[in-house]
Amino acid sequence: MSQSQLAAMPHGGTTPAIAAFAIVPADGVDLPTFARAIYVGSTGDLSITTVAGSSVTFVGVADGTILPVQARQVAATGTTATAIVGLV
């Protein structure tokens, strides 16, 4: 899905995701499409860059957590969580 297609979709706080993709953390590499939320399947830290460009590390994210944060990158450095899924 392109960024323009994503922009055309409704994005209310209660609108569910319409797609999902596996995330392999990589330093300095944008996700194939920006994620509107991230699912963490296995406990660990998650280091991201938000769509607005802020870098943040969520420490000790529990398995099964969905973080309602829009992300453009998931960094390998600082990320120990696994089974990460981007929700669009």
Phi and psi in degrees as GROMACS dihedral restraints (atoms count N, CA, C in turn):
[ dihedral_restraints ]
;  ai    aj    ak    al  type     phi  dphi    fc
    3     4     5     6     1   -78.5    20    10
    4     5     6     7     1   163.9    20    10
    6     7     8     9     1   -62.6    20    10
    7     8     9    10     1   -35.5    20    10
    9    10    11    12     1   -68.6    20    10
   10    11    12    13     1   -37.1    20    10
   12    13    14    15     1   -65.8    20    10
   13    14    15    16     1   -41.4    20    10
   15    16    17    18     1   -62.0    20    10
   16    17    18    19     1   -42.1    20    10
   18    19    20    21     1   -63.1    20    10
   19    20    21    22     1   -27.9    20    10
   21    22    23    24     1   -79.8    20    10
   22    23    24    25     1   -12.2    20    10
   24    25    26    27     1   -81.9    20    10
   25    26    27    28     1   150.4    20    10
   27    28    29    30     1   -66.3    20    10
   28    29    30    31     1   140.6    20    10
   30    31    32    33     1  -133.8    20    10
   31    32    33    34     1    45.6    20    10
   33    34    35    36     1   -71.1    20    10
   34    35    36    37     1   164.7    20    10
   36    37    38    39     1   -63.0    20    10
   37    38    39    40     1   -19.1    20    10
   39    40    41    42     1  -110.6    20    10
   40    41    42    43     1     3.1    20    10
   42    43    44    45     1   -74.6    20    10
   43    44    45    46     1   125.8    20    10
   45    46    47    48     1   -73.5    20    10
   46    47    48    49     1   162.3    20    10
   48    49    50    51     1   -63.6    20    10
   49    50    51    52     1   149.6    20    10
   51    52    53    54     1  -109.0    20    10
   52    53    54    55     1    -9.0    20    10
   54    55    56    57     1  -157.5    20    10
   55    56    57    58     1   164.5    20    10
   57    58    59    60     1  -147.2    20    10
   58    59    60    61     1   153.4    20    10
   60    61    62    63     1  -150.4    20    10
   61    62    63    64     1   147.4    20    10
   63    64    65    66     1   -69.5    20    10
   64    65    66    67     1   140.3    20    10
   66    67    68    69     1  -112.9    20    10
   67    68    69    70     1   126.1    20    10
   69    70    71    72     1  -107.5    20    10
   70    71    72    73     1   112.6    20    10
   72    73    74    75     1   -56.6    20    10
   73    74    75    76     1   137.5    20    10
   75    76    77    78     1  -150.9    20    10
   76    77    78    79     1   133.5    20    10
   78    79    80    81     1   -71.2    20    10
   79    80    81    82     1   127.4    20    10
   81    82    83    84     1    72.1    20    10
   82    83    84    85     1    14.6    20    10
   84    85    86    87     1  -114.8    20    10
   85    86    87    88     1   123.8    20    10
   87    88    89    90     1   -67.6    20    10
   88    89    90    91     1   146.1    20    10
   90    91    92    93     1   -64.1    20    10
   91    92    93    94     1   156.9    20    10
   93    94    95    96     1   -60.2    20    10
   94    95    96    97     1   -30.3    20    10
   96    97    98    99     1  -146.4    20    10
   97    98    99   100     1   147.4    20    10
   99   100   101   102     1   -63.8    20    10
  100   101   102   103     1   137.7    20    10
  102   103   104   105     1   -88.6    20    10
  103   104   105   106     1   137.7    20    10
  105   106   107   108     1   -90.2    20    10
  106   107   108   109     1   -12.9    20    10
  108   109   110   111     1  -160.6    20    10
  109   110   111   112     1   161.2    20    10
  111   112   113   114     1  -130.2    20    10
  112   113   114   115     1   130.7    20    10
  114   115   116   117     1   -96.7    20    10
  115   116   117   118     1   132.4    20    10
  117   118   119   120     1  -111.6    20    10
  118   119   120   121     1   115.5    20    10
  120   121   122   123     1   -84.4    20    10
  121   122   123   124     1   -26.1    20    10
  123   124   125   126     1  -135.6    20    10
  124   125   126   127     1   129.7    20    10
  126   127   128   129     1   -49.0    20    10
  127   128   129   130     1   140.2    20    10
  129   130   131   132     1   164.4    20    10
  130   131   132   133     1  -171.1    20    10
  132   133   134   135     1   -89.7    20    10
  133   134   135   136     1   149.8    20    10
  135   136   137   138     1  -131.3    20    10
  136   137   138   139     1   116.8    20    10
  138   139   140   141     1  -107.1    20    10
  139   140   141   142     1   118.7    20    10
  141   142   143   144     1  -130.3    20    10
  142   143   144   145     1   165.7    20    10
  144   145   146   147     1  -116.5    20    10
  145   146   147   148     1   126.0    20    10
  147   148   149   150     1   -74.7    20    10
  148   149   150   151     1   167.6    20    10
  150   151   152   153     1   -58.9    20    10
  151   152   153   154     1   -31.8    20    10
  153   154   155   156     1   -78.4    20    10
  154   155   156   157     1    -8.3    20    10
  156   157   158   159     1    99.7    20    10
  157   158   159   160     1     3.6    20    10
  159   160   161   162     1   -82.4    20    10
  160   161   162   163     1   138.9    20    10
  162   163   164   165     1  -100.0    20    10
  163   164   165   166     1   136.1    20    10
  165   166   167   168     1  -150.9    20    10
  166   167   168   169     1   147.4    20    10
  168   169   170   171     1  -116.6    20    10
  169   170   171   172     1   122.5    20    10
  171   172   173   174     1   -89.0    20    10
  172   173   174   175     1   118.5    20    10
  174   175   176   177     1   -95.1    20    10
  175   176   177   178     1   132.2    20    10
  177   178   179   180     1    66.9    20    10
  178   179   180   181     1    40.4    20    10
  180   181   182   183     1   -68.3    20    10
  181   182   183   184     1   125.1    20    10
  183   184   185   186     1   -72.8    20    10
  184   185   186   187     1   150.5    20    10
  186   187   188   189     1   -62.0    20    10
  187   188   189   190     1   142.4    20    10
  189   190   191   192     1    85.6    20    10
  190   191   192   193     1     4.5    20    10
  192   193   194   195     1   -81.2    20    10
  193   194   195   196     1   138.5    20    10
  195   196   197   198     1  -109.5    20    10
  196   197   198   199     1   117.3    20    10
  198   199   200   201     1   -92.1    20    10
  199   200   201   202     1   120.2    20    10
  201   202   203   204     1   -83.3    20    10
  202   203   204   205     1    67.4    20    10
  204   205   206   207     1  -130.6    20    10
  205   206   207   208     1   135.0    20    10
  207   208   209   210     1   -84.5    20    10
  208   209   210   211     1   122.0    20    10
  210   211   212   213     1  -123.6    20    10
  211   212   213   214     1   144.5    20    10
  213   214   215   216     1  -107.2    20    10
  214   215   216   217     1   -23.3    20    10
  216   217   218   219     1  -142.9    20    10
  217   218   219   220     1   148.6    20    10
  219   220   221   222     1  -123.2    20    10
  220   221   222   223     1   114.6    20    10
  222   223   224   225     1   -79.9    20    10
  223   224   225   226     1   144.6    20    10
  225   226   227   228     1   -72.4    20    10
  226   227   228   229     1   -41.4    20    10
  228   229   230   231     1   -70.0    20    10
  229   230   231   232     1   121.4    20    10
  231   232   233   234     1    93.3    20    10
  232   233   234   235     1    -8.9    20    10
  234   235   236   237     1  -101.1    20    10
  235   236   237   238     1   120.5    20    10
  237   238   239   240     1  -114.8    20    10
  238   239   240   241     1   -13.3    20    10
  240   241   242   243     1   -65.9    20    10
  241   242   243   244     1   154.3    20    10
  243   244   245   246     1  -132.6    20    10
  244   245   246   247     1   176.6    20    10
  246   247   248   249     1    55.9    20    10
  247   248   249   250     1    52.7    20    10
  249   250   251   252     1   -93.7    20    10
  250   251   252   253     1   134.0    20    10
  252   253   254   255     1  -129.6    20    10
  253   254   255   256     1   130.6    20    10
  255   256   257   258     1   -87.3    20    10
  256   257   258   259     1   135.4    20    10
  258   259   260   261     1  -109.9    20    10
  259   260   261   262     1   133.7    20    10
